Amino acid sequence: MEAHALLEQNNFQVGSFGVGGHVKLPGPSAKEPNVYKFGTSYQIMMEDLEKKDRSLYTRNGILNMLRRNMAVKLAPQRWQDSKEQFDVAMTFQERVMEHLVEDMNGREQTSMRRLLVVNMDVKDNHEEAANAAPQALLLCQMIQDAEDWEDDIDEIMDKFEAQTGRRPLYTICFY
């Protein structure tokens, strides 16, 4: 969501999605996550966690994260349920990229519109998300500025890696 907010502030049309069967937030232990259905509003999640243990979820930053998310959109959405078409899909965990590509490859290809799927592995914490968001913006700007990103993608990735030290994985899928 950090990258979503920054990209939106820089006039990119953005959507953000999960790929699993449900939304999972940290709980009191790794074996006790808080699980919600996609479409459950961030407000409802926040109220639920405040009732459960306001102190814990304030300390671990979950309540602040939910407040930030509420400023960006109403509720989490699931990629597999979306009919929207994008030019670029950016993921921040390799397993998420794998799910997204698997979903795209399983869809009936109707328009043959290209989708560039890019993964920048980022540790799932606030600090790493804050560091990765400007890099995601830079990469999106580089792709947008290319005359033909499909022909230039290797050069774009080389230049991005030289500037950031990060080498994203990428593939192309079709709608």
ZIRARA-V616526 format. One record per helix or strand of 3 or more residues. SS is the DSSP state (A for helix, B for strand). FROM is the first residue (numbers start at 1). TO is the last residue. If there is no record, write none. Layout:
ss;from;to
SS;FROM;TO
SS;FROM;TO
This chain:
ss;from;to
A;2;9
B;23;25
B;34;36
A;42;59
A;62;72
A;79;81
B;88;91
A;94;106
B;114;119
A;126;145
A;149;164
B;169;174
